[in-house]
Amino acid sequence: MSETPCVLAADVGGTNLRVALVSAAGDTLQQSECPTPREGDAEELIEALSSTASKLIEGRSESMPRAFGVALAALVNPRNGTVYSSPNLPQLDGTEIARLVSERVGVPVIVENDATAAAIGEHWLGAAKGIDNVICLTIGTGVGGGLILDGRPYRGVGGTAGELGHLCVEPEGHPCGCGSRGCIEQYASATAIVRIASELQSERSSTLKSIPEFSARDVYNAAVKGDEVALATFSKMGRYLGAAIADLINALNPELIIIGGGGAGSWDQFIDHTWTEIRARAFSAPVDAVTIVRAALGGEAGLLGAAKVALDRTPA
Ligand SMILES: [Zn+2]
């Protein structure tokens, strides 16, 4: 019987850390999850990641994983396996994470930005299968971006390309965690939905006033019921998102744009506003060529993308 090749893959977010053994066909064979150590130093996080991975392959009699792909909520350099910076995992700033994890787990480690990994995952097994020019936007607490250009992940000269959440849509706008102002992340993320609704409800009546600390989900539910403030919030969010996407369409002429993350759940409330803004701003030829869809892999995209990166870097 021939051995089935497999790899280790991890998705390290600000809240949870998940590691899995993934087959060459993209099947998750085994997985383990734990909370991401947030308070401690880099060593603590590297140890949690390494030991979770090591436990998955301990005593394994079948083929051992050939490599370990790690998707991180951070600005990373996949070429040398270091972290430039991460607002969500600041203890990792400047860490040679690939080398340190590889020394403990005993397999080569490749790091990838989590949103780029999500784009790779969707291109491999999800909504972008077989499509070569794809932009992936992940709307969650922030807004992440990933690019597949001419069939390959686009990382730029230092590995940091695709930070689409920090496209500026309002030069004097709301301050962003990246140090700039008016980034699309400040107008289209779940965090932004709550802020915009809070600002709008001070001027108008809204059912949201009865919820002490409402969430983006509450704003969505209110919009579905016709709440004026919630509807105005998604109109604003959708239009800002459309302005950013119009720039991306003009710049890159993609065939497909994928919107994923928890924020994609509000799709029916914002997408018409997004399209209106795109049509008002971008050239019609690239607009006619593009489709916008929801992500297909949900929370699995980053992990599967990390697995694909590991499979691609190692000979079969
Ligand atoms: Zn920013």
Residues whose N, C-alpha, C, O or C-beta is under 5 A from the ligand:
A	BS01	ZN	G165 H166 C176 G177 C178 S180 C183
